[in-house]
Amino acid sequence: MLIFLFIILLISFISLFVGVLMAPFSVNMQTLKDSGYSSRITIMNIPELFLKNWYEPSKLYVRKMIIFGLLGCLVGFSLLYVLGKLGVV
């Protein structure tokens, strides 16, 4: 079970990491112009990273990668913490 948990954490972390790296290249340019920001890197702000309108419609999979990666990491580390408290790990 512990190996399964580490595999889930590894997949989640890789998904989150790759999604965050791909985020600046999937910015919806119209939203960027309307916002008044000057650079694509502004998507790295926490609210913009999760908002659907900041991504091009064809690249919404990047947003899903970030969300699923973050949720997987949160659940995995929480489960690891609970198992550690119970003395299983």
C-alpha positions in Angstrom: 0.0 0.0 0.0 2.8 2.4 0.8 4.4 1.9 -2.6 1.0 2.6 -4.2 0.8 5.8 -2.2 4.3 6.9 -3.4 3.4 6.1 -7.0 0.2 8.3 -6.7 2.3 11.1 -5.1 4.9 10.8 -7.9 2.3 11.0 -10.7 0.5 13.9 -9.0 3.7 15.9 -8.5 4.8 15.3 -12.0 1.4 16.4 -13.3 1.5 19.5 -11.2 5.1 20.4 -12.2 4.6 19.9 -15.9 1.3 21.8 -15.8 2.9 24.8 -14.1 5.7 24.7 -16.6 3.2 24.6 -19.5 0.9 27.3 -18.1 2.6 30.4 -19.5 2.5 28.9 -23.0 -1.3 28.3 -22.9 -2.5 31.8 -21.9 -5.5 33.2 -23.7 -4.1 36.3 -25.2 -7.4 38.1 -25.3 -7.8 37.7 -21.5 -4.2 38.9 -21.1 -4.8 42.0 -23.1 -8.1 42.8 -21.3 -6.5 42.3 -17.9 -3.8 45.0 -18.4 -0.9 42.7 -17.6 2.0 42.8 -19.9 3.5 39.4 -19.7 2.4 35.7 -19.9 4.1 34.9 -16.7 1.3 36.7 -14.8 -0.7 33.4 -15.0 1.6 32.2 -12.2 -0.4 34.3 -9.8 -2.6 32.0 -7.7 -6.0 33.2 -8.9 -5.1 33.3 -12.6 -3.6 29.8 -12.4 -7.0 28.2 -11.6 -9.3 30.5 -13.6 -10.7 28.8 -16.8 -10.8 32.0 -18.8 -7.1 32.5 -18.6 -6.4 29.4 -20.7 -7.0 29.0 -24.5 -10.0 26.7 -25.1 -7.8 24.1 -26.8 -5.3 24.1 -23.9 -7.7 23.6 -20.9 -5.9 20.3 -20.3 -3.1 22.3 -18.7 -5.5 23.6 -16.1 -6.8 20.1 -15.4 -3.2 18.9 -15.0 -2.6 21.6 -12.4 -5.8 20.9 -10.5 -5.5 17.1 -10.5 -1.8 17.3 -9.6 -2.5 19.7 -6.7 -5.4 17.6 -5.4 -3.4 14.4 -5.7 -0.5 15.9 -3.8 -2.9 17.1 -1.0 -4.7 13.8 -0.7 -1.4 11.8 -0.9 0.5 13.8 1.7 -2.6 13.9 4.0 -2.9 10.2 3.8 0.8 9.8 4.4 0.5 12.0 7.5 -2.5 10.0 8.8 -0.7 6.7 8.2 2.3 8.1 10.0 0.2 9.1 13.0 -1.3 5.6 13.1 2.2 4.1 13.1 1.8 2.3 9.7 4.6 4.2 8.1 
